[in-house]
Amino acid sequence: MHPRHLAAAAFVLALGAAQPALAAPFACPAQPPEGALPAAAKALLPPGDALDRPDALNAAVDKLRAQGVRQVLIIDGLVAAYCPVVAAQASLSDAQKTARVTRFAARITRTVYAIDGADEIVLDIGLPPAVVDTINAKARAAGITAEDWVRNAVNAALK
């Protein structure tokens, strides 16, 4: 793992470590990572589930970058701000809360370390293994990556 990803990964791992196996309810780490910006970051998160608003997440990252905030602190601050929002969702199980925060952390990490000026948004979706096997087989047959095959299929379906 690249050193710049270590702090963000450490926060996600700390989140997972805060979840004793099936014993305690979901809880965010007691203290956000040192140097995180939870107050500033919280104000930048969109209302509702931030995962549903990639445009607002990109804007939050851009604003923090413009303020000169280091990349790792952007990630830590936004994850630390998002975790309590998820923790408050009583309709989610502990496993769902952990999965949601982990997915958010992964998305923010990709967004922060993406090439500046990128005009694409990455969506994380779960697919059954049989579907992934089919996608991989079709992509191999077409001589392209699975990601390109899925992108082409979605583009074709939207026309």
Secondary structure, DSSP 8 states (H G I E B T S, - for coil): --HHHHHHHHHHHHHHHTS-TTTS-----SS--TT--HHHHHHHS-SS-GGG-HHHHHHHHHHHHHTT--HHHHHHHHHHHHHHHHHT-TTS-HHHHHHHHHHHHHHHHHHHHS-TT-----------HHHHHHHHHHHHHHTS-HHHHHHHHHHHHH-
